[in-house]
């Protein structure tokens, strides 16, 4: 498998798992995605990005959603990403005929 297809497969796995986590916790994935793309983004910038995608929310509304469950979701997402990176960095196993 080429490295491009490995990355593609890993990213698909990550987004599938992240989407499932976000849905399970009732958090709109656009906000999570915005902060993953720009961790330094201010609430206003994230609200503007959401608006550009058709999601209406204010910076205050966004603050109201920054809760313990949201922090837990971000931790779980980080765990998913790290596990995928670790799996991709392992050398492929092969059997050596004797």
N, C-alpha and C positions, 0 to 999 in steps of 0.2 A: 504494500500500500504506500502510495506517495505521501510525502509530508503534507501536501496541500489537502489531500483527501482525509488525512488523519486530523488535521486542524478543523476541517469542515465537520467531520464526525464529532469531534470533541465539542465544538461550539453548538452543534445541534443538541447534543446531550445536555450541555449546560443550560441552554435556553429552555429546553423541555422541562428540566428539573426546577429551574427558577420560576417558570410560569406556573408549574404545579404548586410550588411553595407560595407564590404571591396569591394565587386564587384561594388556596387553603386559608390564608390569613386575611383575606379580604382587602388586600392592598393593590392599588392600581399599578400595574407593571411599568407604566410610562414614567412614573416618578423614580422608581428604582433604576430604570434604564438611564434616565437623565443623569442621575448622580453617579452611575457607573461610568458614563461617558465623560463627566466633568465633576470629580469629587469636590472641587472648590466652588461649584456653582452656588450662588445665593438663591434663596427661596424665590425671589422675583424672577430670576432667570429660568428656574425650573417651571414656575407657573407660566411664564411666557412660552417656553417650549411646549408645555402641555396644551396651551391655547392654540399654538400653531398646528397641533395634531387633532384639534377639535374637542379637547377636554377643558371644560371651564372650571377653574379653581383660582382662588386668590392666594397670595403669599401667606396670609393668615390661615386660610383653610389648609394649606400645606403644612404649616406649623402644627395645626391641630392633629395632623395624622402622624407626626413624629412621636411615636409612642414606644413603649417597651416591646410590644409585638413587632413593630416595624424594625427595631434594632435587632430583635431575634431573627427576623427574616434576613436582614443583611448578613448576620453571622452565618446563618445556614447557607446563604448564597456563596459566601466566601469559602465555606467548607467544600461546596460542590466544585467551585473553580479550582481550588488547591488540589483536590483529589484527581480532577481531570488532568491538571498539569503534571502531577506526580506520575499518573498512569502513562501519560504520553512520554515522559522522560525516561522511563524504564527501558533498557535495551530489550529488543525482542528475544524471546526464549527460542532456542532451537535445540534439537536433539542431535547429538553427534553419534553417528554409527560407529560401532567398534568392531 
